[in-house]
Amino acid sequence: MIEVESLSKSFKVVKRGAGIGAALKSLFKPEYSTVEALKDVSFKINEGEIVGYIGPNGAGKSTTIKIISGILVPDSGKCNILGYTPWKNRVNHVKNIGVVFGQRSQLWWDVPVMDSFNLLKDIYKVPQKEFNDNLELLTSTLDLSSLLSTPVRQLSLGQRMRCEIGASLLHSPKILFLDEPTIGLDAVSKVAVRNFIKTINKEKKVTVILTTHDMNDIEALAERIILIGKGKLLMDGTITELKNKFSTHKILKVDFAENHENIHIYGTQIISRSKENITLSVDLEKIKVSEVIGLLSNKLDIIDVSVESRPIDEIIVDLYKEYQI
Ligand SMILES: Nc1ncnc2c1ncn2[C@@H]1O[C@H](COP(=O)(O)OP(=O)(O)OP(=O)(O)O)[C@@H](O)[C@H]1O
C-alpha cells in the first residue's frame, strides 16, 4: 500500500553567526551548509496497519511525512502510495490521504469550523451523501456538535485538534498521516483522540502513520514502530520485540500479612520494603517472576501481587542510547 524506497532529502541553509555584523555578512555574502534530513530511507506499510514513526528531535520524521503527503519533493528515491507518486500525482494522491499536523492548522482561522468543513468538501469534491454520512459519524465520535458553529480561533487546543482530525477524514481517505496529533492535549483529550484513531483503523480500515514524542500514544496505538535518527532508518519492528529486547527487569510488588523475615532471593534486588510489603526488581535473565512469587509464598502469607514492566519512555531512552541518536 505504501512503498518508500531510498528516499533522500537535504536542505541548503545559510550559516549565520550572532550579532548585527554576522547578520549583515550573511545577507551580502551568504555562506551555505547542507543538512541531510533523510538518507536512503526505505519501508513498506500494509493496509490496516498503525505504524509509529519515531525518533528524537530533528531525526527527519516531519520531512518524511511532508514527502509522502506530497508537500515536499525528495532529492532522490521512489515512493508509491496506492499507485501514485505523491509529489508527481498530487491531485489524485491527496484524495487517498488525510493529514494532521499537530503544530499547524488546516482549518481557516476566522470562520466557523463548519464553513471550513464545507470548503474542504468542495476542494475534495466529496459527494453530498458521503459528506453527510462522514460528518454525522465524525460529529458523534469526536463530539464536535457544539464546536461546529465556533470560529477556530476561539477553540481550545484539544477542541481544535478534534476538529482537525475530523477535517482530515471528511473525504474518506484510506491513509491518515498524523504528525504529533496529541501535542499539548490534556489527559482526557489524549485518550479521546487515541480511541478515535483506534476506531477508524478497526472499523474503516484506515491505515495510520503516526509520529509523536508521546510514547504512550505509541504504546496505545501502534503495533509496529519504525525508528529514524539523523535521517537514517535504524529499526523496524514490533513494540513487543522492542520491549523484549530492553525489558530485562520487571518490578514485583508484594503485599503480605505482617512479616519480619529478611528476604534474599537470587536475581532480585530490593527497591523498598516495610512490614506489610516489598518491592523487588527482578532480573529476568536470572530468574522468572513466577519463581520469585513461589519462593516468597513459601515464607510469607501473600495478600496481593502486582508485576510492572519498565515504562515505555525508559525503553525508548535506551533505544536512542543504543543507536547514539
Ligand atoms: N525547511 C527546512 N530548511 C532547512 N532545514 C530543514 C528544513 N526542514 C527540516 N530541516 C532540517 O532537517 C532535519 C530534520 O527535520 P525534521 O523536521 O524532519 O525532524 P523531526 O524528526 O520532525 O523533528 P522534531 O521531532 O523536532 O519535529 C533537521 O535537522 C532540520 O533542521
The ligand as a Tripos MOL2 file, in Angstrom:
@<TRIPOS>MOLECULE
LIG
   31    33     1     0     0
SMALL
NO_CHARGES

@<TRIPOS>ATOM
      1 N1         12.7950   23.7580    5.5080 N.pl3     1 LIG1
      2 C1         13.9280   23.3900    6.0800 C.ar      1 LIG1
      3 N2         15.0700   24.0800    5.8570 N.ar      1 LIG1
      4 C2         16.2400   23.7150    6.4080 C.ar      1 LIG1
      5 N3         16.3860   22.6430    7.2110 N.ar      1 LIG1
      6 C3         15.3070   21.9130    7.4770 C.ar      1 LIG1
      7 C4         14.0200   22.2430    6.9330 C.ar      1 LIG1
      8 N4         13.1200   21.3080    7.3750 N.ar      1 LIG1
      9 C5         13.8170   20.4560    8.1580 C.ar      1 LIG1
     10 N5         15.1160   20.8110    8.2200 N.ar      1 LIG1
     11 C6         16.1820   20.1030    8.9550 C.3       1 LIG1
     12 O1         16.0790   18.7180    8.6260 O.3       1 LIG1
     13 C7         16.2860   17.9080    9.7780 C.3       1 LIG1
     14 C8         15.0710   17.0270   10.0080 C.3       1 LIG1
     15 O2         13.9680   17.8490   10.3810 O.3       1 LIG1
     16 P1         12.5130   17.2600   10.6660 P.3       1 LIG1
     17 O3         11.6090   18.4370   10.8900 O.co2     1 LIG1
     18 O4         12.1450   16.3010    9.6190 O.co2     1 LIG1
     19 O5         12.7520   16.4840   12.0430 O.3       1 LIG1
     20 P2         11.7170   15.8170   13.0320 P.3       1 LIG1
     21 O6         12.1780   14.4150   13.2390 O.co2     1 LIG1
     22 O7         10.3270   16.0110   12.5470 O.co2     1 LIG1
     23 O8         11.9900   16.6550   14.3500 O.3       1 LIG1
     24 P3         11.0150   17.1120   15.5510 P.3       1 LIG1
     25 O9         10.7660   15.9010   16.3700 O.co2     1 LIG1
     26 O10        11.8740   18.1070   16.2710 O.co2     1 LIG1
     27 O11         9.7900   17.7160   14.9500 O.co2     1 LIG1
     28 C9         16.5840   18.8800   10.9270 C.3       1 LIG1
     29 O12        17.9740   18.9760   11.0780 O.3       1 LIG1
     30 C10        16.0000   20.1880   10.4540 C.3       1 LIG1
     31 O13        16.6980   21.2790   10.9990 O.3       1 LIG1
@<TRIPOS>BOND
     1     1     2 1
     2     2     3 ar
     3     2     7 ar
     4     3     4 ar
     5     4     5 ar
     6     5     6 ar
     7     6     7 ar
     8     6    10 ar
     9     7     8 ar
    10     8     9 ar
    11     9    10 ar
    12    10    11 1
    13    11    12 1
    14    11    30 1
    15    12    13 1
    16    13    14 1
    17    13    28 1
    18    14    15 1
    19    15    16 1
    20    16    17 2
    21    16    18 1
    22    16    19 1
    23    19    20 1
    24    20    21 2
    25    20    22 1
    26    20    23 1
    27    23    24 1
    28    24    25 2
    29    24    26 1
    30    24    27 1
    31    28    29 1
    32    28    30 1
    33    30    31 1
@<TRIPOS>SUBSTRUCTURE
     1 LIG1         1 GROUP 0 **** ****
